[in-house]
């Protein structure tokens, strides 16, 4: 009798375990970012933010369509290269992932967006800021932060009203991001007292800016605006110091508003000339954002840059849309993405008809005694 009871109990336990296993559904979240090369620290920061969100969602045991969801992050390296980014996008389509967080760079995000649209795959960029990304108005593409036009307008207003500069030189790295930001900044300066005295170009792999800076020195502007990323921005600032361009403000967007820029310019006499801006609140501004930063640092010590909070919020946006639609299938939850609204780490997450984040906050930073501080 005991033996029979034991057999029956074992069978019931196994059956329950089988049912439980069948009630778990895997949700594959693709992460597309530069994980190798000079911009790998940006990509890994985005990956970390997405990983933190995935881990926290799995702890919550979310149920959709009667099944408990198990989120899985699949990371692919696009090397900040448009061709490789397109190949990554096609791979995610072929793998039938449930959503994509990426791409990091505008140059990779823009061509990838067309591929995702063709296969009906929602993609949310945590960092690509070129307005071109949403001009096609693909219903599958969303941006988690302010675009270059919004950021440039805030920087231009600060340049005019607070810094009170009269002349400025503009430099960009000819990337989709750098060129787009520089163009937007020049446009925002129209009909203001600030004159653009020269426009110079480099590339996103350059290390020597002596010719550009010598030409700029001859025009003696009050400031230099740089559209590009911090590996080039920090080298340019160092060479400005060497050439005696020590009174000029060095202004840029989120590409130079990073931990990396702060670390690379530490000890420079003209670090205090830096002015930069990024989308979203300062992470030390609210209790919730401070708590998020602590969780990030505990899990990924010393790796924070700036994009992690946006990729974190992007994963949450996908999860909330799935819950609202009661489905993890892209074609079923995609309409719910347009209605997502929640308090994210950096801002209230809500999208407009083009997939842009609504009412983004812009934070402007300056330096004093080598320490970055919030200016607004």
Backbone torsions as a table, in degrees:
resi	resn	phi	psi	omega
1	UNK	NA	-45.5	179.0
2	UNK	-63.3	-37.2	-179.2
3	UNK	-65.4	-42.8	178.9
4	UNK	-63.2	-42.2	179.2
5	UNK	-62.8	-39.5	179.8
6	UNK	-65.0	-41.3	179.5
7	UNK	-64.2	-43.6	-179.9
8	UNK	-64.1	-43.3	179.7
9	UNK	-62.2	-40.8	180.0
10	UNK	-64.7	-42.2	179.8
11	UNK	-63.6	-41.9	179.8
12	UNK	-65.4	-39.4	178.8
13	UNK	-63.1	-44.9	180.0
14	UNK	-64.1	-39.9	179.7
15	UNK	-64.9	-41.4	179.0
16	UNK	-64.5	-40.6	179.0
17	UNK	-63.8	-38.2	179.9
18	UNK	-65.9	-43.9	179.3
19	UNK	-62.2	-42.2	-179.9
20	UNK	-61.7	-42.9	179.6
21	UNK	-63.2	-37.8	-179.8
22	UNK	-71.1	-21.1	-178.1
23	UNK	-84.7	-1.2	177.8
24	UNK	-99.7	128.3	179.7
25	UNK	-117.4	129.0	179.2
26	UNK	-81.8	130.1	176.4
27	UNK	-112.4	116.7	-177.2
28	UNK	-93.8	119.2	177.6
29	UNK	-106.8	117.5	177.1
30	UNK	-82.0	142.2	175.9
31	UNK	-123.6	115.7	-179.0
32	UNK	-112.6	119.5	-175.5
33	UNK	-164.6	163.3	173.1
34	UNK	-74.4	109.7	-179.0
35	UNK	-104.9	-4.2	172.4
36	UNK	-134.3	165.3	178.3
37	UNK	89.6	-175.9	-173.7
38	UNK	-65.7	-17.7	179.5
39	UNK	-106.6	17.3	-176.0
40	UNK	-61.5	-31.5	-178.5
41	UNK	-65.9	-30.4	173.7
42	UNK	-66.6	-47.7	-177.6
43	UNK	-62.9	-41.5	-179.4
44	UNK	-68.1	-32.4	175.7
45	UNK	-63.8	-44.9	176.2
46	UNK	-62.2	-42.1	178.7
47	UNK	-61.4	-41.3	-179.9
48	UNK	-63.4	-43.4	179.3
49	UNK	-61.7	-42.8	177.9
50	UNK	-65.8	-40.4	179.1
51	UNK	-61.9	-42.6	178.7
52	UNK	-60.9	-43.5	179.0
53	UNK	-64.1	-43.6	179.7
54	UNK	-60.8	-45.5	-179.5
55	UNK	-63.6	-41.1	-179.1
56	UNK	-71.1	-35.7	175.9
57	UNK	-64.8	-40.2	179.4
58	UNK	-65.2	-32.1	176.7
59	UNK	-67.7	-29.4	-178.2
60	UNK	-80.1	-15.1	178.0
61	UNK	53.1	58.8	-179.7
62	UNK	-67.3	139.4	178.8
63	UNK	-112.9	127.4	176.8
64	UNK	-134.6	130.0	-179.5
65	UNK	61.4	30.6	178.6
66	UNK	79.3	6.1	-179.3
67	UNK	-124.3	140.4	175.8
68	UNK	-75.2	132.0	-177.4
69	UNK	-88.7	137.8	171.9
70	UNK	-119.9	107.8	-177.8
71	UNK	-79.5	139.4	-179.2
72	UNK	-132.9	129.9	-179.2
73	UNK	-97.3	123.7	177.2
74	UNK	-112.0	110.2	-175.6
75	UNK	-97.7	137.0	177.1
76	UNK	-130.2	138.9	-178.9
77	UNK	-88.9	117.1	176.0
78	UNK	-98.5	-2.8	175.2
79	UNK	55.0	21.2	-177.1
80	UNK	57.1	28.4	-177.9
81	UNK	-114.7	125.1	-176.8
82	UNK	-56.0	-40.8	-179.9
83	UNK	-66.9	-44.4	178.1
84	UNK	-67.3	-34.8	177.1
85	UNK	-63.2	-39.9	177.6
86	UNK	-64.9	-38.8	178.3
87	UNK	-65.1	-39.7	177.1
88	UNK	-63.2	-43.6	179.9
89	UNK	-59.7	-44.4	179.2
90	UNK	-64.5	-37.8	179.0
91	UNK	-63.1	-42.3	178.5
92	UNK	-64.7	-38.2	176.2
93	UNK	-61.9	-45.0	-179.0
94	UNK	-66.0	-31.2	179.6
95	UNK	-80.4	-8.7	-178.4
96	UNK	55.4	46.3	173.5
97	UNK	-65.8	164.4	-175.6
98	UNK	-87.5	-21.1	178.1
99	UNK	-168.8	162.5	177.6
100	UNK	-128.0	132.7	170.8
101	UNK	-102.6	113.4	-175.7
102	UNK	147.7	174.8	2.2
103	UNK	-94.8	167.5	-176.9
104	UNK	-70.8	-47.8	-174.2
105	UNK	-95.2	146.5	177.0
106	UNK	-61.0	-38.4	-178.7
107	UNK	-62.5	-27.7	176.1
108	UNK	-94.0	-33.9	-176.5
109	UNK	-67.4	-37.6	-174.8
110	UNK	-65.5	-52.6	178.2
111	UNK	-67.9	-31.2	179.7
112	UNK	-67.2	-33.6	-177.4
113	UNK	-59.0	-37.7	179.5
114	UNK	-64.3	-39.5	179.8
115	UNK	-67.1	-43.7	178.5
116	UNK	-62.8	-37.8	179.4
117	UNK	-64.1	-39.6	-179.2
118	UNK	-63.7	-32.5	-179.7
119	UNK	-102.7	7.4	174.2
120	UNK	69.3	34.1	-173.9
121	UNK	-106.9	118.1	177.8
122	UNK	-61.6	133.2	178.1
123	UNK	-133.9	132.1	-175.6
124	UNK	-124.2	114.4	-179.9
125	UNK	-86.3	129.6	177.4
126	UNK	-87.4	0.3	-170.7
127	UNK	-156.9	-18.2	-178.9
128	UNK	-70.8	123.0	-170.7
129	UNK	-113.5	-2.9	-179.5
130	UNK	-63.3	131.6	176.5
131	UNK	-58.3	-22.9	-179.8
132	UNK	-60.4	-26.7	-175.8
133	UNK	-57.9	-36.9	-175.3
134	UNK	-107.7	4.6	-177.9
135	UNK	-65.1	-29.7	178.5
136	UNK	-76.4	-11.1	177.9
137	UNK	55.5	40.3	174.5
138	UNK	-64.5	133.3	-179.6
139	UNK	-75.1	-2.4	179.2
140	UNK	-98.1	-8.4	-173.2
141	UNK	-108.3	131.8	-179.0
142	UNK	-135.4	149.0	179.3
143	UNK	-120.4	135.7	-173.4
144	UNK	-94.0	0.0	-176.7
145	UNK	-147.1	173.3	-178.3
146	UNK	-63.3	146.7	176.5
147	UNK	-84.2	175.1	-174.7
148	UNK	-60.9	-35.9	-178.4
149	UNK	-62.3	-44.6	179.8
150	UNK	-66.4	-44.5	-179.8
151	UNK	-64.1	-44.4	-178.4
152	UNK	-63.3	-37.6	179.1
153	UNK	-62.8	-40.9	179.0
154	UNK	-66.4	-41.9	179.0
155	UNK	-67.4	-38.7	178.7
156	UNK	-64.6	-43.0	179.1
157	UNK	-62.4	-39.2	178.8
158	UNK	-67.7	-40.0	178.7
159	UNK	-60.9	-41.8	-177.5
160	UNK	-77.6	-50.6	-167.9
161	UNK	-87.8	-28.8	-176.8
162	UNK	-106.9	-52.8	179.5
163	UNK	-73.4	-27.7	179.1
164	UNK	54.9	41.5	176.4
165	UNK	-74.1	152.5	178.6
166	UNK	-109.4	-31.1	-179.6
167	UNK	-134.3	148.7	-178.6
168	UNK	-150.9	146.3	172.0
169	UNK	-101.7	145.7	-179.8
170	UNK	-120.1	130.0	178.9
171	UNK	-127.5	137.8	172.4
172	UNK	-137.8	160.6	-174.0
173	UNK	-94.8	11.5	177.5
174	UNK	65.1	6.0	172.6
175	UNK	-78.6	165.9	178.4
176	UNK	-58.3	-39.0	179.5
177	UNK	-70.3	-56.1	-174.0
178	UNK	-62.5	-45.5	179.1
179	UNK	-65.3	-42.4	-179.6
180	UNK	-62.4	-41.9	-179.8
181	UNK	-67.4	-43.9	179.7
182	UNK	-63.2	-42.3	178.6
183	UNK	-62.6	-42.2	-179.7
184	UNK	-66.1	-36.1	179.0
185	UNK	-67.0	-44.2	178.4
186	UNK	-61.5	-41.9	178.6
187	UNK	-61.9	-41.4	-178.8
188	UNK	-67.8	-21.6	-180.0
189	UNK	-85.0	-8.2	178.3
190	UNK	-61.4	143.6	179.6
191	UNK	63.5	28.1	173.0
192	UNK	-121.0	169.6	179.3
193	UNK	-73.9	-4.4	-176.4
194	UNK	-87.6	130.0	179.2
195	UNK	-106.1	130.1	173.1
196	UNK	-82.8	110.6	-173.1
197	UNK	-88.5	-21.1	176.5
198	UNK	-161.6	152.0	177.2
199	UNK	-127.1	127.0	-176.5
200	UNK	-125.3	159.0	-176.7
201	UNK	-131.2	147.2	173.8
202	UNK	-140.0	-156.6	174.4
203	UNK	-139.0	169.7	-172.1
204	UNK	-81.7	11.4	174.8
205	UNK	-124.9	2.8	-176.1
206	UNK	-68.9	151.6	176.5
207	UNK	-127.9	-16.1	-178.3
208	UNK	-115.1	117.1	-177.5
209	UNK	-117.6	17.8	-173.7
210	UNK	-61.6	-42.2	-178.9
211	UNK	-64.7	-45.1	178.7
212	UNK	-60.9	-48.1	-175.8
213	UNK	-69.7	-32.0	176.4
214	UNK	-65.5	-41.6	176.7
215	UNK	-63.0	-39.9	179.6
216	UNK	-67.7	-40.2	-179.1
217	UNK	-58.5	-35.5	179.1
218	UNK	-64.3	-23.5	179.1
219	UNK	-93.3	-12.9	175.4
220	UNK	49.5	55.1	-179.4
221	UNK	-75.3	165.8	176.4
222	UNK	-78.3	-21.3	-178.3
223	UNK	-157.2	165.2	176.1
224	UNK	-127.3	124.7	175.0
225	UNK	-98.9	131.5	-179.4
226	UNK	-120.4	122.2	173.0
227	UNK	-98.2	101.1	-177.7
228	UNK	174.2	-166.9	-174.1
229	UNK	-106.5	170.4	-171.1
230	UNK	-71.2	-24.9	175.7
231	UNK	-59.4	-41.1	177.2
232	UNK	-79.8	-37.7	-178.9
233	UNK	-61.7	-42.7	-179.3
234	UNK	-68.5	-39.4	177.7
235	UNK	-65.4	-38.6	179.4
236	UNK	-64.8	-42.0	179.7
237	UNK	-63.9	-40.3	178.4
238	UNK	-61.9	-42.2	-179.4
239	UNK	-73.5	-27.3	171.9
240	UNK	-61.1	-44.6	179.3
241	UNK	-61.4	-41.6	-179.7
242	UNK	-65.6	-33.0	-178.3
243	UNK	-89.8	1.4	177.6
244	UNK	84.1	14.2	175.6
245	UNK	-85.8	68.1	-169.8
246	UNK	-102.3	-7.3	178.4
247	UNK	-99.5	-13.1	-174.9
248	UNK	-77.3	135.2	171.2
249	UNK	-70.5	143.9	178.2
250	UNK	-115.5	110.8	-167.5
251	UNK	-116.5	140.6	178.1
252	UNK	-163.9	178.5	-177.5
253	UNK	-95.3	-151.1	-174.8
254	UNK	-66.9	-19.5	179.3
255	UNK	-63.7	-26.3	176.9
256	UNK	-112.7	5.4	-179.1
257	UNK	-98.4	56.7	-170.1
258	UNK	-126.0	165.1	171.4
259	UNK	-61.2	-38.3	-179.5
260	UNK	-60.1	-42.4	178.9
261	UNK	-64.2	-42.0	-179.6
262	UNK	-62.1	-43.1	-179.3
263	UNK	-69.5	-41.0	-176.7
264	UNK	-71.7	-23.3	-178.6
265	UNK	-102.7	3.9	-179.1
266	UNK	-58.6	131.4	178.9
267	UNK	90.6	-12.2	177.6
268	UNK	-70.8	139.2	-179.3
269	UNK	-65.1	-30.3	-176.0
270	UNK	-102.1	18.4	176.5
271	UNK	-58.5	-32.9	-179.0
272	UNK	-68.2	-7.0	175.9
273	UNK	-82.2	-7.8	-177.2
274	UNK	-71.0	136.0	170.7
275	UNK	-135.1	126.7	-178.6
276	UNK	-144.0	167.3	-178.0
277	UNK	-145.2	149.0	169.8
278	UNK	-142.9	164.1	-179.5
279	UNK	-77.3	144.8	175.2
280	UNK	100.5	172.6	179.2
281	UNK	-78.5	161.6	171.0
282	UNK	-70.6	137.5	-173.6
283	UNK	-66.0	-17.4	178.0
284	UNK	-94.6	8.9	-173.8
285	UNK	-78.7	-37.0	-176.9
286	UNK	-124.7	159.4	178.9
287	UNK	-62.7	-39.0	-178.4
288	UNK	-66.0	-42.4	-179.3
289	UNK	-71.2	-35.1	175.8
290	UNK	-64.3	-40.4	179.1
291	UNK	-65.1	-39.8	177.5
292	UNK	-62.8	-45.1	-179.4
293	UNK	-60.9	-37.5	178.4
294	UNK	-65.3	-41.8	178.3
295	UNK	-63.1	-40.8	178.2
296	UNK	-62.6	-50.2	-176.7
297	UNK	-65.1	-34.6	177.6
298	UNK	-64.5	-37.1	-176.3
299	UNK	-86.2	-34.4	-177.5
300	UNK	-132.5	69.3	-174.4
301	UNK	-59.9	132.9	174.8
302	UNK	73.9	11.4	-175.5
303	UNK	-109.8	-5.5	-175.6
304	UNK	-66.6	137.4	173.0
305	UNK	-119.8	-81.2	175.6
306	UNK	-163.3	-19.6	-172.9
307	UNK	-89.1	-14.1	-178.3
308	UNK	-52.6	-45.1	-179.4
309	UNK	-62.2	-33.9	-178.7
310	UNK	-72.3	-38.9	177.8
311	UNK	-70.7	-33.3	174.2
312	UNK	-60.3	-51.5	179.5
313	UNK	-62.5	-33.1	180.0
314	UNK	-64.7	-42.6	177.7
315	UNK	-63.7	-42.2	178.4
316	UNK	-62.9	-38.1	179.2
317	UNK	-61.3	-42.5	177.9
318	UNK	-62.4	-46.5	-178.8
319	UNK	-61.9	-40.9	-179.2
320	UNK	-67.9	-36.5	176.9
321	UNK	-66.2	-39.7	177.5
322	UNK	-62.5	-42.4	178.7
323	UNK	-64.6	-41.9	-178.9
324	UNK	-64.8	-36.7	-178.8
325	UNK	-89.4	-8.8	-176.8
326	UNK	56.8	38.0	-179.8
327	UNK	-158.7	148.8	176.0
328	UNK	-103.1	-0.4	-179.8
329	UNK	-76.3	127.5	-175.5
330	UNK	-51.6	-45.0	-176.6
331	UNK	-66.9	-21.8	-179.2
332	UNK	-90.9	-36.5	-178.5
333	UNK	-92.7	-12.5	-178.2
334	UNK	-55.5	-44.7	178.2
335	UNK	-58.3	-30.4	-179.6
336	UNK	-72.9	-20.7	178.3
337	UNK	-61.3	-36.7	-178.8
338	UNK	-68.2	-15.6	-177.6
339	UNK	-109.0	1.7	179.8
340	UNK	-60.3	137.5	177.8
341	UNK	-155.4	113.2	179.0
342	UNK	-157.6	163.1	179.0
343	UNK	-82.6	107.7	178.9
344	UNK	-89.0	-176.2	179.8
345	UNK	-66.1	-44.1	-173.1
346	UNK	-98.8	-23.0	-176.7
347	UNK	-168.1	174.9	168.8
348	UNK	-74.6	121.8	-175.7
349	UNK	-88.3	113.4	178.2
350	UNK	-158.7	136.1	-174.0
351	UNK	-108.0	148.2	173.6
352	UNK	-89.6	-173.6	-173.8
353	UNK	-64.8	-20.3	-179.5
354	UNK	-97.3	0.2	-179.0
355	UNK	90.1	6.7	176.8
356	UNK	-80.7	148.7	175.2
357	UNK	-68.5	137.1	-178.5
358	UNK	-82.3	141.9	172.3
359	UNK	47.5	55.3	-178.2
360	UNK	-69.8	145.5	174.1
361	UNK	-89.5	140.8	175.8
362	UNK	-114.3	128.1	177.0
363	UNK	-108.6	127.3	178.9
364	UNK	-108.5	136.5	-176.6
365	UNK	-122.6	145.9	170.1
366	UNK	-127.4	175.1	179.0
367	UNK	-119.4	144.0	175.7
368	UNK	-142.2	121.9	-176.4
369	UNK	53.8	39.0	177.0
370	UNK	77.8	5.6	-178.6
371	UNK	-112.8	129.7	178.1
372	UNK	-74.9	136.7	179.7
373	UNK	-140.6	152.1	-179.5
374	UNK	-71.8	129.0	-177.4
375	UNK	-93.8	-22.3	-176.7
376	UNK	-128.5	NA	NA
